[in-house]
């Protein structure tokens, strides 16, 4: 139910009052030149209205019927309308029949219509009437009765101009915030590279040389074992004492681990002793996709949890810290070594224990390892705080668009303009007068029905 009032010079109407929604001009491949733009729904990015891909009819020959559109038309994606796929065509072409071309010029600014189609008021209506469970769409009948806030023609342009400016600023801010995670990823890699090269602790050493030496990875290991082979059950712990079972999806892609959606397994007393996780155990994912194999973490959680056979558990001797080993293998130098020993296909890859243990790892004395780990953790925590603030800001920015659109279609963006230009939004320039002109013109364009005269027998 509407909770606001539109200006008195505006008028609430239905789509069917201003446009023939659903009425399109069809064409076949043989009807169009070879350089005709062929637009599909997949080419439009949801919400942003960006065109992701542009192909012509030679690159995308089509068999099914298409809808023609002209430059300046508003192209509305009626399939899965919650995706909010709407664009203004910057060229003529043809499109999927799931895209409805709309042109309401000259009485209504197409940009005004474009922004209305992206507003929450319209989206809420569409989502309430769309039919089809898996592939909902806005049908012609419902489209014609969709709501529309009609503003005076001059005011439409002012609103569209303001929205062009304001929403461009929102998109620019959003784009900058969306780049921050990639910037922080590069920042973290730089920290790790500096950590294993000794640059991160240069000032701490006070000019002394970095005491780095290369050792076989196997020489650092006190104990290692792959995990328990066991079918995991549902996410509960029953009276039989089933234990949480850490799997490869519980090791995060870049750093640390998560205990989301843990499964539970039965295990004997001997298995609980052999496969129970302890503090500072290093966990390494030996089988996964090519991109994810080699994930690792240092376990800091509850002790005694079990781990599965796609994870190698390593306990180190007293010459190295597990946290230092972790940051070494996360560094560009360590990642390069892991990449060199990956084997398998595109979908399934492995890093075998034998090859892993043959790698060389560069370590320094325990005192400097401790300092390196401490500094990396501090800098990573700093990066995490920045990332959290950026995510919070991005969530707010994502709400700005609908907030601005809501103000626009309540007439709040142009209240000062209406006060300064009353003659442009009243009388013959009001929305009511505009609607009457639209009705007269649309009526005049309707084909005249020929009356038939019966012959006398």
DRENDO-1510 file (C-alpha; in Angstrom, 1 decimal, always signed):
<recs>
REC; n; res; u; v; w
REC; 1; UNK; +0.0; +0.0; +0.0 .
REC; 2; UNK; +1.4; +3.4; -1.0 .
REC; 3; UNK; +2.6; +5.4; +2.0 .
REC; 4; UNK; +3.3; +8.7; +0.3 .
REC; 5; UNK; +1.6; +11.5; -1.7 .
REC; 6; UNK; +2.7; +12.6; -5.2 .
REC; 7; UNK; +2.5; +16.3; -6.1 .
REC; 8; UNK; -0.9; +17.6; -7.0 .
REC; 9; UNK; +0.3; +18.4; -10.5 .
REC; 10; UNK; +1.2; +14.7; -11.1 .
REC; 11; UNK; -1.2; +11.8; -11.8 .
REC; 12; UNK; -1.2; +8.1; -10.9 .
REC; 13; UNK; -1.9; +6.1; -14.1 .
REC; 14; UNK; -1.5; +2.6; -15.5 .
REC; 15; UNK; +1.0; +1.5; -18.0 .
REC; 16; UNK; -1.8; +0.8; -20.4 .
REC; 17; UNK; -2.7; +4.5; -20.3 .
REC; 18; UNK; +0.7; +5.6; -21.7 .
REC; 19; UNK; +2.1; +2.7; -23.8 .
REC; 20; UNK; +1.1; -0.5; -25.6 .
REC; 21; UNK; +3.3; -2.8; -23.3 .
REC; 22; UNK; +3.8; -6.1; -25.1 .
REC; 23; UNK; +3.1; -4.8; -28.6 .
REC; 24; UNK; +6.3; -5.4; -30.6 .
REC; 25; UNK; +7.6; -5.4; -34.2 .
REC; 26; UNK; +8.8; -8.9; -35.1 .
REC; 27; UNK; +11.5; -9.9; -37.5 .
REC; 28; UNK; +13.5; -12.9; -38.8 .
REC; 29; UNK; +17.2; -13.2; -39.5 .
REC; 30; UNK; +16.6; -12.7; -43.2 .
REC; 31; UNK; +15.0; -9.3; -42.5 .
REC; 32; UNK; +18.1; -7.7; -41.0 .
REC; 33; UNK; +21.5; -6.6; -42.3 .
REC; 34; UNK; +24.6; -8.5; -41.2 .
REC; 35; UNK; +25.8; -5.8; -38.9 .
REC; 36; UNK; +22.6; -5.7; -36.9 .
REC; 37; UNK; +23.0; -5.7; -33.1 .
REC; 38; UNK; +21.5; -8.8; -31.6 .
REC; 39; UNK; +20.7; -8.3; -27.9 .
REC; 40; UNK; +20.0; -11.2; -25.5 .
REC; 41; UNK; +19.0; -11.0; -21.8 .
REC; 42; UNK; +22.4; -12.5; -20.8 .
REC; 43; UNK; +24.1; -9.4; -22.3 .
REC; 44; UNK; +22.6; -7.1; -19.7 .
REC; 45; UNK; +24.1; -6.9; -16.2 .
REC; 46; UNK; +21.5; -7.1; -13.5 .
REC; 47; UNK; +20.7; -3.9; -11.6 .
REC; 48; UNK; +23.5; -1.8; -13.2 .
REC; 49; UNK; +22.0; -1.7; -16.7 .
REC; 50; UNK; +25.5; -2.2; -18.2 .
REC; 51; UNK; +25.8; -4.1; -21.5 .
REC; 52; UNK; +28.2; -6.9; -20.9 .
REC; 53; UNK; +28.5; -8.2; -24.5 .
REC; 54; UNK; +27.6; -6.8; -27.9 .
REC; 55; UNK; +27.3; -9.2; -30.9 .
REC; 56; UNK; +25.9; -8.6; -34.4 .
REC; 57; UNK; +23.9; -11.1; -36.5 .
REC; 58; UNK; +27.0; -12.6; -38.1 .
REC; 59; UNK; +28.4; -13.4; -34.7 .
REC; 60; UNK; +25.0; -14.5; -33.3 .
REC; 61; UNK; +22.8; -15.8; -36.1 .
REC; 62; UNK; +19.3; -16.5; -34.8 .
REC; 63; UNK; +16.6; -18.9; -35.8 .
REC; 64; UNK; +13.8; -17.7; -33.5 .
REC; 65; UNK; +11.8; -14.6; -34.1 .
REC; 66; UNK; +13.2; -11.4; -32.5 .
REC; 67; UNK; +11.8; -8.0; -31.5 .
REC; 68; UNK; +13.0; -4.9; -33.4 .
REC; 69; UNK; +14.1; -1.9; -31.4 .
REC; 70; UNK; +15.3; +1.6; -32.3 .
REC; 71; UNK; +18.0; +3.9; -30.8 .
REC; 72; UNK; +16.6; +5.5; -27.6 .
REC; 73; UNK; +14.1; +2.8; -26.9 .
REC; 74; UNK; +13.8; +1.5; -23.3 .
REC; 75; UNK; +14.5; -2.2; -23.4 .
REC; 76; UNK; +12.8; -4.0; -20.5 .
REC; 77; UNK; +13.7; -7.6; -19.6 .
REC; 78; UNK; +10.3; -9.2; -18.6 .
REC; 79; UNK; +11.9; -12.6; -17.8 .
REC; 80; UNK; +12.9; -13.0; -14.2 .
REC; 81; UNK; +12.1; -9.3; -13.7 .
REC; 82; UNK; +13.6; -9.3; -10.2 .
REC; 83; UNK; +17.0; -9.2; -11.9 .
REC; 84; UNK; +16.1; -5.6; -12.9 .
REC; 85; UNK; +17.5; -5.8; -16.4 .
REC; 86; UNK; +16.6; -2.5; -18.2 .
REC; 87; UNK; +18.6; -0.4; -20.7 .
REC; 88; UNK; +18.2; +2.5; -23.0 .
REC; 89; UNK; +19.3; +1.4; -26.5 .
REC; 90; UNK; +22.2; +3.5; -27.8 .
REC; 91; UNK; +21.8; +1.9; -31.3 .
REC; 92; UNK; +19.1; +0.1; -33.2 .
REC; 93; UNK; +18.9; -3.7; -33.4 .
REC; 94; UNK; +16.9; -6.8; -32.5 .
REC; 95; UNK; +16.4; -8.5; -29.2 .
REC; 96; UNK; +15.0; -11.6; -27.6 .
REC; 97; UNK; +11.3; -11.7; -27.3 .
REC; 98; UNK; +11.8; -11.8; -23.5 .
REC; 99; UNK; +12.9; -8.1; -23.9 .
REC; 100; UNK; +10.1; -5.6; -24.5 .
REC; 101; UNK; +11.1; -2.4; -26.4 .
REC; 102; UNK; +9.2; +0.7; -25.2 .
REC; 103; UNK; +9.1; +4.2; -26.6 .
REC; 104; UNK; +6.9; +6.8; -24.9 .
REC; 105; UNK; +8.3; +9.9; -26.6 .
REC; 106; UNK; +7.5; +12.7; -27.2 .
REC; 107; UNK; +5.0; +13.1; -24.3 .
REC; 108; UNK; +7.1; +11.1; -21.8 .
REC; 109; UNK; +10.9; +11.2; -21.5 .
REC; 110; UNK; +12.2; +7.7; -22.1 .
REC; 111; UNK; +14.8; +8.3; -19.4 .
REC; 112; UNK; +12.0; +9.0; -16.9 .
REC; 113; UNK; +10.3; +5.7; -17.9 .
REC; 114; UNK; +13.7; +3.9; -17.7 .
REC; 115; UNK; +14.2; +5.0; -14.1 .
REC; 116; UNK; +10.6; +4.2; -13.1 .
REC; 117; UNK; +11.1; +0.6; -14.3 .
REC; 118; UNK; +14.1; +0.3; -11.9 .
REC; 119; UNK; +12.2; +1.8; -8.9 .
REC; 120; UNK; +11.1; -0.3; -5.9 .
REC; 121; UNK; +7.5; +0.6; -6.5 .
REC; 122; UNK; +7.5; -0.9; -9.9 .
REC; 123; UNK; +9.7; -3.9; -8.9 .
REC; 124; UNK; +7.4; -4.7; -6.0 .
REC; 125; UNK; +4.4; -4.7; -8.3 .
REC; 126; UNK; +6.1; -6.9; -10.9 .
REC; 127; UNK; +7.3; -9.4; -8.3 .
REC; 128; UNK; +3.8; -9.7; -6.9 .
REC; 129; UNK; +2.2; -10.5; -10.3 .
REC; 130; UNK; +4.9; -12.4; -12.2 .
REC; 131; UNK; +3.9; -15.9; -13.2 .
REC; 132; UNK; +6.0; -19.0; -13.6 .
REC; 133; UNK; +7.8; -20.7; -10.7 .
REC; 134; UNK; +11.3; -21.2; -12.2 .
REC; 135; UNK; +11.2; -18.6; -14.9 .
REC; 136; UNK; +8.8; -15.9; -13.8 .
REC; 137; UNK; +7.9; -13.1; -16.3 .
REC; 138; UNK; +5.7; -10.1; -16.5 .
REC; 139; UNK; +2.8; -10.9; -18.8 .
REC; 140; UNK; +1.1; -8.4; -21.1 .
REC; 141; UNK; -2.1; -8.2; -19.1 .
REC; 142; UNK; -0.3; -7.4; -15.9 .
REC; 143; UNK; +2.2; -5.1; -17.6 .
REC; 144; UNK; -0.7; -3.0; -18.9 .
REC; 145; UNK; -2.1; -2.5; -15.4 .
REC; 146; UNK; +1.3; -1.8; -13.8 .
REC; 147; UNK; +1.4; +1.5; -11.9 .
REC; 148; UNK; +3.1; +4.7; -13.2 .
REC; 149; UNK; +3.6; +8.1; -11.6 .
REC; 150; UNK; +3.1; +10.6; -14.5 .
REC; 151; UNK; +4.8; +13.9; -14.0 .
REC; 152; UNK; +4.4; +17.0; -16.2 .
REC; 153; UNK; +6.6; +16.8; -19.3 .
REC; 154; UNK; +9.0; +19.6; -18.3 .
REC; 155; UNK; +9.5; +18.1; -14.9 .
REC; 156; UNK; +10.2; +14.7; -16.3 .
REC; 157; UNK; +13.3; +16.1; -18.0 .
REC; 158; UNK; +14.5; +17.8; -14.8 .
REC; 159; UNK; +14.0; +14.6; -12.9 .
REC; 160; UNK; +15.8; +12.5; -15.5 .
REC; 161; UNK; +18.7; +15.0; -15.6 .
REC; 162; UNK; +19.1; +14.9; -11.8 .
REC; 163; UNK; +18.9; +11.1; -11.8 .
REC; 164; UNK; +21.5; +10.9; -14.5 .
REC; 165; UNK; +23.9; +12.9; -12.4 .
REC; 166; UNK; +23.1; +11.5; -9.0 .
REC; 167; UNK; +23.1; +7.8; -10.0 .
REC; 168; UNK; +26.3; +8.2; -12.0 .
REC; 169; UNK; +27.9; +9.5; -8.8 .
REC; 170; UNK; +26.5; +6.5; -6.9 .
REC; 171; UNK; +27.9; +4.1; -9.5 .
REC; 172; UNK; +31.3; +5.8; -9.4 .
REC; 173; UNK; +31.4; +5.5; -5.6 .
REC; 174; UNK; +30.2; +1.9; -5.8 .
REC; 175; UNK; +32.9; +1.0; -8.4 .
REC; 176; UNK; +35.7; +2.5; -6.2 .
REC; 177; UNK; +34.4; +0.5; -3.2 .
REC; 178; UNK; +34.2; -2.7; -5.2 .
REC; 179; UNK; +37.9; -2.3; -6.2 .
REC; 180; UNK; +39.0; -2.3; -2.5 .
REC; 181; UNK; +39.0; -6.1; -2.0 .
REC; 182; UNK; +41.4; -6.5; -5.0 .
REC; 183; UNK; +43.6; -3.7; -3.8 .
REC; 184; UNK; +43.7; -5.3; -0.3 .
REC; 185; UNK; +44.5; -8.7; -1.9 .
REC; 186; UNK; +47.6; -7.1; -3.6 .
REC; 187; UNK; +48.4; -5.4; -0.3 .
REC; 188; UNK; +48.4; -8.8; +1.6 .
REC; 189; UNK; +50.5; -10.4; -1.1 .
REC; 190; UNK; +53.0; -7.6; -0.8 .
REC; 191; UNK; +53.1; -8.1; +3.0 .
REC; 192; UNK; +53.8; -11.8; +2.6 .
REC; 193; UNK; +56.5; -11.2; +0.0 .
REC; 194; UNK; +58.2; -8.7; +2.4 .
REC; 195; UNK; +57.8; -11.2; +5.3 .
REC; 196; UNK; +59.6; -14.1; +3.7 .
REC; 197; UNK; +62.3; -11.9; +2.2 .
REC; 198; UNK; +63.2; -10.2; +5.5 .
REC; 199; UNK; +62.1; -6.7; +4.4 .
REC; 200; UNK; +59.2; -6.6; +6.8 .
REC; 201; UNK; +61.6; -7.0; +9.8 .
REC; 202; UNK; +64.6; -4.8; +8.5 .
REC; 203; UNK; +64.0; -2.1; +11.1 .
REC; 204; UNK; +63.5; -4.7; +13.8 .
REC; 205; UNK; +66.9; -6.3; +13.0 .
REC; 206; UNK; +68.4; -2.8; +13.2 .
REC; 207; UNK; +70.6; -3.3; +10.2 .
REC; 208; UNK; +71.6; -6.9; +10.9 .
REC; 209; UNK; +71.6; -9.4; +8.0 .
REC; 210; UNK; +68.5; -11.5; +7.4 .
REC; 211; UNK; +69.4; -15.0; +8.7 .
REC; 212; UNK; +67.5; -16.9; +6.1 .
REC; 213; UNK; +68.4; -20.5; +5.1 .
REC; 214; UNK; +66.8; -23.0; +2.8 .
REC; 215; UNK; +65.8; -26.4; +4.3 .
REC; 216; UNK; +63.8; -29.4; +3.0 .
REC; 217; UNK; +60.2; -29.1; +4.1 .
REC; 218; UNK; +60.4; -32.7; +5.4 .
REC; 219; UNK; +63.2; -31.7; +7.8 .
REC; 220; UNK; +60.7; -29.5; +9.7 .
REC; 221; UNK; +58.1; -32.2; +10.3 .
REC; 222; UNK; +57.6; -34.1; +13.5 .
REC; 223; UNK; +54.5; -36.0; +12.5 .
REC; 224; UNK; +52.1; -36.1; +9.5 .
REC; 225; UNK; +49.0; -38.0; +8.4 .
REC; 226; UNK; +46.1; -37.8; +6.0 .
REC; 227; UNK; +42.7; -37.7; +7.5 .
REC; 228; UNK; +40.0; -40.2; +8.3 .
REC; 229; UNK; +38.0; -41.9; +5.5 .
REC; 230; UNK; +34.4; -41.7; +6.7 .
REC; 231; UNK; +31.0; -40.9; +5.3 .
REC; 232; UNK; +29.8; -37.8; +7.1 .
REC; 233; UNK; +26.3; -37.4; +8.6 .
REC; 234; UNK; +24.0; -34.5; +9.1 .
REC; 235; UNK; +24.8; -31.4; +11.1 .
REC; 236; UNK; +24.1; -32.6; +14.6 .
REC; 237; UNK; +25.8; -34.3; +17.5 .
REC; 238; UNK; +23.8; -37.2; +18.8 .
REC; 239; UNK; +23.9; -39.2; +22.0 .
REC; 240; UNK; +26.3; -41.6; +20.4 .
REC; 241; UNK; +29.1; -39.0; +20.7 .
REC; 242; UNK; +29.5; -38.3; +17.0 .
REC; 243; UNK; +32.4; -35.8; +16.4 .
REC; 244; UNK; +32.6; -32.8; +14.1 .
REC; 245; UNK; +34.4; -33.6; +10.8 .
REC; 246; UNK; +36.5; -30.9; +9.2 .
REC; 247; UNK; +36.4; -31.1; +5.3 .
REC; 248; UNK; +38.2; -29.2; +2.6 .
REC; 249; UNK; +35.4; -26.6; +2.3 .
REC; 250; UNK; +36.1; -25.6; +5.9 .
REC; 251; UNK; +39.6; -24.4; +4.9 .
REC; 252; UNK; +39.1; -20.8; +3.5 .
REC; 253; UNK; +40.4; -19.9; +0.1 .
REC; 254; UNK; +43.0; -17.5; +1.2 .
REC; 255; UNK; +43.5; -17.4; +5.0 .
REC; 256; UNK; +42.2; -19.3; +8.0 .
REC; 257; UNK; +39.3; -21.7; +8.3 .
REC; 258; UNK; +35.6; -21.7; +9.1 .
REC; 259; UNK; +33.4; -24.1; +11.1 .
REC; 260; UNK; +30.3; -23.5; +8.9 .
REC; 261; UNK; +28.1; -26.5; +8.1 .
REC; 262; UNK; +30.3; -29.0; +9.9 .
REC; 263; UNK; +29.2; -32.6; +9.4 .
REC; 264; UNK; +29.5; -35.3; +12.1 .
REC; 265; UNK; +31.0; -38.8; +12.0 .
REC; 266; UNK; +31.4; -41.9; +14.2 .
REC; 267; UNK; +34.9; -42.8; +15.3 .
REC; 268; UNK; +36.6; -45.3; +17.5 .
REC; 269; UNK; +38.7; -44.4; +20.5 .
REC; 270; UNK; +41.9; -45.2; +18.5 .
REC; 271; UNK; +40.7; -43.0; +15.6 .
REC; 272; UNK; +39.9; -40.1; +17.9 .
REC; 273; UNK; +43.4; -40.2; +19.2 .
REC; 274; UNK; +45.0; -40.6; +15.8 .
REC; 275; UNK; +42.9; -38.1; +13.9 .
REC; 276; UNK; +42.0; -35.6; +16.6 .
REC; 277; UNK; +43.1; -32.0; +15.8 .
REC; 278; UNK; +45.4; -30.2; +18.2 .
REC; 279; UNK; +46.4; -26.6; +18.6 .
REC; 280; UNK; +48.7; -25.3; +15.8 .
REC; 281; UNK; +48.2; -28.3; +13.6 .
REC; 282; UNK; +48.9; -27.3; +10.0 .
REC; 283; UNK; +46.1; -28.5; +7.6 .
REC; 284; UNK; +46.8; -28.8; +3.9 .
REC; 285; UNK; +44.2; -29.6; +1.3 .
REC; 286; UNK; +45.7; -32.2; -1.0 .
REC; 287; UNK; +42.8; -32.7; -3.5 .
REC; 288; UNK; +40.5; -30.2; -5.0 .
REC; 289; UNK; +40.0; -28.1; -8.2 .
REC; 290; UNK; +43.1; -26.7; -9.8 .
REC; 291; UNK; +42.3; -23.2; -8.4 .
REC; 292; UNK; +41.7; -24.5; -4.8 .
REC; 293; UNK; +44.0; -27.4; -4.3 .
REC; 294; UNK; +46.8; -26.4; -1.8 .
REC; 295; UNK; +44.6; -24.4; +0.6 .
REC; 296; UNK; +45.9; -24.5; +4.1 .
REC; 297; UNK; +45.4; -23.2; +7.6 .
REC; 298; UNK; +46.8; -23.4; +11.1 .
REC; 299; UNK; +44.2; -24.9; +13.4 .
REC; 300; UNK; +43.4; -22.6; +16.4 .
REC; 301; UNK; +40.0; -24.0; +17.2 .
REC; 302; UNK; +38.5; -26.6; +19.6 .
REC; 303; UNK; +40.8; -29.6; +19.9 .
REC; 304; UNK; +39.7; -33.2; +19.2 .
REC; 305; UNK; +37.7; -32.5; +15.9 .
REC; 306; UNK; +38.4; -35.0; +13.2 .
REC; 307; UNK; +39.5; -34.3; +9.6 .
REC; 308; UNK; +38.9; -36.1; +6.4 .
REC; 309; UNK; +41.2; -37.8; +3.9 .
REC; 310; UNK; +41.5; -34.8; +1.5 .
REC; 311; UNK; +43.4; -33.0; +4.2 .
REC; 312; UNK; +47.0; -33.6; +5.3 .
REC; 313; UNK; +47.7; -32.8; +9.0 .
REC; 314; UNK; +51.3; -31.8; +9.9 .
REC; 315; UNK; +52.8; -31.2; +13.3 .
REC; 316; UNK; +56.2; -29.4; +13.2 .
REC; 317; UNK; +59.3; -29.7; +15.3 .
REC; 318; UNK; +60.7; -26.9; +17.4 .
REC; 319; UNK; +62.7; -25.3; +14.6 .
REC; 320; UNK; +59.7; -23.6; +13.0 .
REC; 321; UNK; +56.4; -22.1; +13.8 .
REC; 322; UNK; +53.3; -23.4; +12.1 .
REC; 323; UNK; +52.1; -19.8; +11.5 .
REC; 324; UNK; +55.4; -19.0; +9.7 .
REC; 325; UNK; +55.1; -22.1; +7.5 .
REC; 326; UNK; +51.5; -21.0; +6.7 .
REC; 327; UNK; +52.5; -17.5; +5.6 .
REC; 328; UNK; +55.4; -18.8; +3.6 .
REC; 329; UNK; +53.2; -21.0; +1.5 .
REC; 330; UNK; +50.7; -18.2; +1.2 .
REC; 331; UNK; +53.5; -15.9; -0.1 .
REC; 332; UNK; +54.2; -15.5; -3.9 .
REC; 333; UNK; +57.4; -17.6; -3.4 .
REC; 334; UNK; +55.5; -20.4; -1.7 .
REC; 335; UNK; +52.6; -20.3; -4.1 .
REC; 336; UNK; +55.0; -20.6; -7.0 .
REC; 337; UNK; +56.4; -23.8; -5.5 .
REC; 338; UNK; +53.0; -25.3; -4.9 .
REC; 339; UNK; +51.8; -24.5; -8.4 .
REC; 340; UNK; +54.9; -26.3; -9.8 .
REC; 341; UNK; +53.9; -29.6; -8.2 .
REC; 342; UNK; +50.1; -29.6; -8.9 .
REC; 343; UNK; +49.0; -32.5; -11.0 .
REC; 344; UNK; +45.7; -33.6; -12.4 .
REC; 345; UNK; +43.0; -32.4; -14.8 .
REC; 346; UNK; +41.2; -29.0; -14.9 .
REC; 347; UNK; +38.4; -30.1; -12.6 .
REC; 348; UNK; +40.4; -32.4; -10.2 .
REC; 349; UNK; +43.9; -31.7; -9.1 .
REC; 350; UNK; +46.2; -33.0; -6.4 .
REC; 351; UNK; +49.4; -32.1; -4.6 .
REC; 352; UNK; +50.9; -35.3; -3.4 .
REC; 353; UNK; +52.6; -35.6; +0.0 .
REC; 354; UNK; +55.8; -36.9; -1.4 .
REC; 355; UNK; +56.3; -33.9; -3.7 .
REC; 356; UNK; +55.2; -31.4; -1.0 .
REC; 357; UNK; +57.8; -32.8; +1.4 .
REC; 358; UNK; +60.6; -32.4; -1.2 .
REC; 359; UNK; +60.0; -28.6; -1.5 .
REC; 360; UNK; +62.6; -26.2; -0.1 .
REC; 361; UNK; +61.3; -23.7; +2.5 .
REC; 362; UNK; +63.2; -20.6; +3.5 .
REC; 363; UNK; +63.2; -20.0; +7.3 .
REC; 364; UNK; +65.0; -17.8; +9.8 .
REC; 365; UNK; +65.6; -18.2; +13.5 .
REC; 366; UNK; +62.6; -18.6; +15.8 .
REC; 367; UNK; +62.9; -15.1; +17.3 .
REC; 368; UNK; +62.5; -13.5; +13.9 .
REC; 369; UNK; +59.8; -16.0; +12.8 .
REC; 370; UNK; +57.8; -14.8; +15.8 .
REC; 371; UNK; +58.3; -11.2; +15.0 .
REC; 372; UNK; +57.4; -11.8; +11.3 .
REC; 373; UNK; +54.2; -13.6; +12.3 .
REC; 374; UNK; +53.2; -10.9; +14.7 .
REC; 375; UNK; +53.7; -8.1; +12.2 .
REC; 376; UNK; +51.8; -10.0; +9.4 .
REC; 377; UNK; +48.9; -10.6; +11.8 .
REC; 378; UNK; +48.8; -6.9; +12.7 .
REC; 379; UNK; +48.9; -5.8; +9.1 .
REC; 380; UNK; +46.3; -8.4; +8.1 .
REC; 381; UNK; +44.0; -7.3; +10.9 .
REC; 382; UNK; +44.4; -3.7; +9.7 .
REC; 383; UNK; +43.5; -4.8; +6.2 .
REC; 384; UNK; +40.5; -6.7; +7.5 .
REC; 385; UNK; +39.2; -3.6; +9.3 .
REC; 386; UNK; +39.5; -1.6; +6.1 .
REC; 387; UNK; +37.7; -4.4; +4.2 .
REC; 388; UNK; +34.9; -4.5; +6.8 .
REC; 389; UNK; +34.4; -0.7; +6.6 .
REC; 390; UNK; +34.4; -0.9; +2.8 .
REC; 391; UNK; +31.8; -3.6; +2.8 .
REC; 392; UNK; +29.6; -1.6; +5.2 .
REC; 393; UNK; +30.0; +1.4; +3.0 .
REC; 394; UNK; +29.1; -0.6; -0.1 .
REC; 395; UNK; +25.9; -1.9; +1.6 .
REC; 396; UNK; +24.9; +1.6; +2.3 .
REC; 397; UNK; +25.7; +2.8; -1.3 .
REC; 398; UNK; +23.7; -0.1; -2.7 .
REC; 399; UNK; +20.7; +1.3; -0.9 .
REC; 400; UNK; +21.3; +4.8; -2.2 .
REC; 401; UNK; +19.9; +4.1; -5.7 .
REC; 402; UNK; +16.5; +3.0; -4.5 .
REC; 403; UNK; +16.4; +5.8; -2.0 .
REC; 404; UNK; +17.1; +8.4; -4.7 .
REC; 405; UNK; +14.6; +6.9; -7.1 .
REC; 406; UNK; +12.0; +6.9; -4.4 .
REC; 407; UNK; +12.6; +10.6; -3.7 .
REC; 408; UNK; +12.5; +11.3; -7.5 .
REC; 409; UNK; +9.1; +9.6; -8.0 .
REC; 410; UNK; +7.6; +11.3; -4.9 .
REC; 411; UNK; +8.5; +14.6; -6.5 .
REC; 412; UNK; +11.0; +15.4; -3.7 .
REC; 413; UNK; +13.9; +16.1; -6.0 .
REC; 414; UNK; +12.0; +18.8; -7.9 .
REC; 415; UNK; +10.0; +20.5; -5.1 .
REC; 416; UNK; +12.1; +23.7; -5.5 .
REC; 417; UNK; +11.8; +23.6; -9.3 .
REC; 418; UNK; +8.0; +23.3; -9.1 .
REC; 419; UNK; +7.9; +26.3; -6.7 .
REC; 420; UNK; +10.0; +28.4; -9.1 .
REC; 421; UNK; +8.1; +27.2; -12.2 .
REC; 422; UNK; +4.4; +26.8; -11.3 .
REC; 423; UNK; +3.3; +27.6; -14.9 .
REC; 424; UNK; +5.3; +24.5; -16.2 .
REC; 425; UNK; +3.5; +22.1; -13.9 .
REC; 426; UNK; -0.1; +23.3; -13.9 .
REC; 427; UNK; -3.0; +23.9; -16.2 .
REC; 428; UNK; -2.2; +22.8; -19.7 .
REC; 429; UNK; +1.2; +21.7; -18.5 .
REC; 430; UNK; -0.1; +19.4; -15.7 .
REC; 431; UNK; +0.1; +15.6; -15.8 .
REC; 432; UNK; -3.7; +15.4; -16.2 .
REC; 433; UNK; -3.6; +17.6; -19.3 .
REC; 434; UNK; -0.7; +15.6; -20.6 .
REC; 435; UNK; -2.6; +12.3; -20.1 .
REC; 436; UNK; -5.5; +13.7; -22.1 .
REC; 437; UNK; -3.2; +14.6; -25.0 .
REC; 438; UNK; -1.7; +11.1; -24.9 .
REC; 439; UNK; -5.2; +9.5; -25.0 .
REC; 440; UNK; -6.3; +11.6; -27.9 .
REC; 441; UNK; -3.2; +10.9; -29.9 .
REC; 442; UNK; -3.3; +7.1; -29.2 .
REC; 443; UNK; -7.0; +7.0; -30.1 .
REC; 444; UNK; -6.2; +8.8; -33.4 .
REC; 445; UNK; -3.5; +6.2; -34.2 .
REC; 446; UNK; -5.9; +3.3; -33.8 .
REC; 447; UNK; -6.8; +1.7; -37.2 .
REC; 448; UNK; -10.3; +2.6; -38.4 .
REC; 449; UNK; -12.6; -0.4; -38.5 .
REC; 450; UNK; -14.3; -0.9; -41.8 .
REC; 451; UNK; -18.1; -1.5; -41.6 .
REC; 452; UNK; -19.5; -4.3; -43.7 .
REC; 453; UNK; -22.7; -3.8; -45.7 .
REC; 454; UNK; -24.9; -6.9; -46.2 .
REC; 455; UNK; -26.1; -7.4; -49.7 .
REC; 456; UNK; -29.8; -7.8; -50.1 .
REC; 457; UNK; -30.8; -11.3; -51.3 .
</recs>
